[in-house]
């Protein structure tokens, strides 16, 4: 399954290990944290236990597909320049015990 990240100016094909649900979850989290940072709810540094540190480029770092290498490369994206993600399959499949998978809660079956 191929997941493509849509960014301003182009598309980036992600590594096969990057699943659509995981990418979508990370995009949602980055958008929320970005808004919280703009509103002053969270800061740029940790000041104590439980405080969140806003590091947008850490949140949106992905493995990229590279035809010349099995491992591929890496990219980090600014949430302001990210449009979304698309997949060439209708729904992710995976094992129920895979901790990296995020359940697709909005699909009715």
N, C-alpha and C positions, 0 to 999 in steps of 0.2 A: 504494500500500500504506500502510495506517495502522498506526502503532505507538503503543500506549498505555502510559504509565508508571503502574503501580499504586503509590500511596503511601497512607500512613495517612490516612484521611479522604476519599479520592477517587481520581479517575483524571485523568490529564493526557494529552491527545492531542498527540503530537509532530509536528513538521514532517516533510513527506514526505522530506526529505534525511536524516533520522535513521532508519537501517536497523536492523532487529531484531538482527542479529548484532553490529553495532557497539555498540548499547545493552547487549546482554547481556555483551559483552566488558568494557565500562566498569564495569558493575555488579560483575562478578567481580573486576576489578582493585581497585575501591574497597573491596569487602568484605575482600579479602586485605590491603590496605594498612591498613585500619582495625584488623584483628586484629594486624598487625605493630606498629602504633602503640601499641595497648593493652598488648602484651607487651614494649614497650621496644626493639624491634628497629630501629625508625626514629624519628626525632624530628620536631619541628614546624618545624625550620629546617635549612638546609643548612650543614654545618660543614666540608666539604671536597669534593674531587673524588670523584664516584661516590656520595656520600651522597644519599639520597632525602629530599625534603621532603614531609611529609604535609599536603595541602590538600584535604580531602574535598569542599568545595563547588566547587573547581576541577575535580575529577574528574567530578562528576555535574552538569554544566551542559549543558543541552540547548536546542535551538531548539524552540519550541512552535508548533502550528498556530493560525492566527488567520484566521477566515473573512473578516474585513474588510481584511486586509493580505496581500499575497503573501509578505512576508518573515516574518511572524509575530512572536513575542516570544521571551523566554528565561526559563528557570527553572533554579535550582540546588536540589538535593535533598540532605538529610542521609541517608547510607546507613542509619542506624538507623530511618528512617521510610519507607524504600523497600521495597516488598513484592516487586516484580518488574515484568515487562513482558509485553505480549501483542501479537500481530499478527493482522491479518485475512487473511493469506495463509500457506499452509503452509510456504513456504521463500523466503528472499530470492533475488532474481535480480539479476545485474549483470555487468559486464564483468570479465574475468580480470585486466585491467591496472589496475583501480581500487584505489588504495592505501588508500582509506578503508574498503573492504570487509574484513571479517574472515571468513575461510573457515569454513564450518559443518562442523567436523570430526566431529561426532557423528552425522551423517546417513549412513546406508548406502543406496547405490543399486545 
